Amino acid sequence: MQQTDTNNQAVELESERWRIRLQPEFGLQTQLCQVSVENQWLHLMPDCTEPDSPLSSANFHMLPYSNRIKEGQFTFDGAKVELDDATNHAIHGALRKRAWEVTEQSSTNVIAQYDTQRHGSVNWPWPIQAQISYQLQDHMLISEMALTNNGETAMPAGMGWHPYFCRTIAGANPQLLLPTEGVYPDTNGDCLPTGSPVALPEFLDFNSVKALDSSKRMDHCLSGFRSPATIIWPEAKIKLEIQASDNCQHLVLFNPDASYFAVEPVTNANDGFNLQSAGVDAGVTILQPGDTLKAHMRMVLLD
């Protein structure tokens, strides 16, 4: 199926405290996100509009699954499913590099959608329809996602957000508060869990406020997330709450050797479909034909 033309012009939203730029041509990904602090606009996320930016996106959406699927393969309802891009573990969903259709837009709100039966097939064997919205309200940025199974058989599903944050803002380094219970073991070091969650080691325990060590590499899927997560840049006077819907019970913490890091609220664990098949509750949702999975993320600036 050929992909249909969509409105690919960048979307810019602005309120008293928030300013964001979204690109429908690539999954409504965030290219720029700024917040106003004491009448000064500061970059909360890396500025991906710069030609030398190390990132192509400051935030993107993972649908119809979060993060990775080992070798692009899993078994569902007794049948083997094989996706493309197996060498990269079928990473970060199937819709983030597709051109989405903007269906509604104002100065503080946008809604976009992707329907594989209208806009073009993707790396997923079931026909799906997805919708993403953004809304700016005072101190709050609200994003909502919905995923509908348009097929004739049940399918597994998951979703999540992948926001990157600037490591240093106005000279301030981040402190984290991440209410979580455990971490999925990563025996092979490939970000693919090898079993049920285990107790948090000290370096991953952010159940009390703790500075994020820029020298400590992390790429881990945390379990038992209890919203909200909080990121604080004290000297920059920024305290950000990431509030997620109840079905986002996983959190991915990515701390590379770079000028950014990521805190990702997601519904399912990395390689969740294979974990689920092995008897591990990994947050996978089963969508019957016509069913819809929904989730939301709210970023709130606390004074």
N, C-alpha and C positions, 0 to 999 in steps of 0.2 A: 504494500500500500504506500502511495506517495504522501509525503507530508504536505498539508495544505498551508497556504499563506496565512500568517497571523500578524497582528500589530506588534512589531518588535522594537518600537521606540522606547527608550529608557523612561522609567517612571520615577519622578521625584516627588517625595512627600515631605511636608514640613509642618511642625507645630512649634509651640513656644519653647519646648525643651528637646525636640528630636528633629533630625534631618537625615533622610535616607534616600538612596538611589538604588533602584531595582532594575534588573535587565530581563524582560520577558523572553528575549531571544534564547536565553540559557536558563530555563527553569525558574524564572523570577528570582534569580540569585541576587544577593546584596553586593553592590559594588562599593558603597560608601555608607557609613553610619556614624553620625556625629551627635553629641549631646551638648546642651548649653549649660555651662556652669559659671555663675557670676558674670553673665553676659558675654561669655567667651565660648566659641564653638570648639570643642575638643573631639578628636577622633577616638571613638570607642572601639572601633574595629579598623583593621588595616585598610588604607585607601587604595582600592584596586583600580581606580581610574588613572593612577600614575603609570606611565609607560614602563617604569622599572620595578613595578610591584612584583614581589615573589609569588603572589597568589593571584589566581584568576577570579576568585570569589571570596568575599568576606563572610558570607553565610550562604549555605545552600540547603536544599530539602531532600530528604532521602525517602523515596517511595518506589515501589510498594514494599520495601524492606529497608531496615537500617543497617548500615555499615557493610559487612562482607558475608558472602556465601562461599564456603570452602570449595575451591576448584569449580565454582559455578554449578554445583550439583547438589540435589537433595531429593529425598523420597517423600511423596505426599499422597495419602490415600492409596497406598500400594503401588504407585507408579513413580518411575524415576524421571526427574525433571533435570534437563541440562540447559544451562544458559550459556551465552557467548562470554568471551573475555575470561575464561576459566583461569588463565595464568595470573590474573590480577584478582582472583577470588570474587569476581562479579561484584565490584565494590560500589558502595554509595547509591544503590538504587538504579532505576532505569529511566528517570525522567529529568534529571538535573541538567542535561545538555540539550534538551529539546526546546523548541520555540513554543511558548504558551500563548494562548489567546486571552488578551485583556478584555473582560466583559463589563467592568465597571471601574470608574476612576474619578477621584476628586483630589483636592489638595492634601487631604489627610487620609485617604482610603483608596485601596485598590483590590480588585478581585480578578484572578486569572484562572483559567482552566485548561486541562488537557484531556482529550478523549481519543483513545487509540483508534477508535472506529471512524473518527473524523479527521484527526490531525496526523495520523501515521502510526504504524505499529512500532513497538519498542522491544527491548530485550526482556520479554516477559510473556509466557504462553497464554495468559488469560486476557481477554479484553477488559480494560479498566478505564475509569473516568476519575480524574483528580481535580481538586480545587484548592487554591491557596489564597488567603486574604491577609492583608496588612491594614492596620488602623492605628493612627496616632491619637492618643487622648491625654492631654495634659502631660503628666509625668510618665506615661505608659505607652509602650509599643506592644501591640497585640497582633499575633500571627495565629491563624487557624488553618488546619489542613483537613481535607476530607478525601477518602478513597473509596470508590464504589466498584464492586465486582459486577461487570456487565456480561460475564460468561454464563454458561449453562451448568457449570459444576462449581463446587466449593473450591476456595483457594486460600492459602496462608497469606498473611499480610502483616505489615508493620510500617512504622514511619518515624521520622525524627528530624531534628534541626541540627545543623553543623555550623554554629557560629564561631568564628575566630575573634579573639580580642587582642588589642594591643598590649604587649607586655608592660611597656612603660607609657604612662600618660602624664604629661606635665611634670616629669621627673619622678613620678610615683610608681612603685612596683606593686603587684597585686597580692592581696590576701584572699583566701578562699574559705568558705563555709559550705561544705557539701554533705548534707545529711544522708548517709548511705550505710548499708549493713555489711556488704561483702564485695568481693571482686572475683570475677571468673578467672580461673587459672589459665595461663598462657604458656604451657609447657614448651612449645616450639618457638616462642618468640615471634610469631607471625600475626598477632592480634586476633587469633582464632581460638576461642575457649575450648578447653579439653575436658570440661566436666562442670559439675555444679559449683556455685559460688563458695568461696572459702573466706575465712576471717581476713579483715583488712590488715595488711602490714602497716607499720608505723608511718612509712613515707606516703602511703595512700590514705591515711586516716585524717580527713578534714572535718570531722564531726564537731570540732571546735575551731575557731578562727585561727588560721595558720598561713604564714607567707608561702607563696609558691616558689620553690627553689629553681632558679633558672638553669642550674647546672645538673639537675636531676631529670633524666629523660623518662617520660611516662607516655604510655599509650595503652590505656586499660579500660575495660568495661566494668563499671561498678553496678552492683545490684542493690535492691531495697531502697531506691531513692525516694526520699520524702520531701516533696517540694515545700519551700523554695530552696534553691541554691543562691548563695550570695557571693559577689565579688566586690572587693573594696580596694580602691586606690586612695589611701588616706590623704596624702599630701595634695592630690588633685581634687579632693572633696567629692569623690564619686563613690557612692554605695549603690550597687545594682543588685536587685533581686530578680532571679529567673524563676518565675512561677510557671509550672507545667500542669497539665491535666492529670487526673489521678492514674490514667493508664500509662503515663510516662514514668515507669518505675525503674528505669535504667538510665545511667549517666555515663557518657564516655569522656574521660579526661585525657587530653592530648597535650603534652608539654614537650615540644621539640626544641632542638638547638636553633632557635630562631627568635625573631622579634615579636612573635605572637604565640598564643596558646588557644586551646579550644575546650569549652565545656558544653557538652551536647546532650540535651534531654531527648530520649528516644523511648519508643514503646517496647522494642524487642532487643535482646542481646545480640552481639556479633554472632554470626552464624546460627541465629536462633532457630531456623527451620531444622537444621541437622541436630541441634541440641534437643529440640522438642521431640524429634523422632527417637532419640536415645533416652527419652523419659525425663528430661530436665525441663522444668517450667521456665521457659526463656521469654515469656511475654508475647508469644505469637498469638495473633487473632485469626480465627477461621471465619472467613466471610462466605456465607452462602450466596447463591445468585441473587443479585439485587441488594445485598447488604452493603452498608457503608461504615467504615471506620473513621472516627474523628478524633482529633487531638488539638490542643492549643498550647501556645507558649506566650507568656507575658513578661516583658522586660520592664521593670519598674525602677525609676530613680527615686531613692529615698533621701530626703533632706536631713 
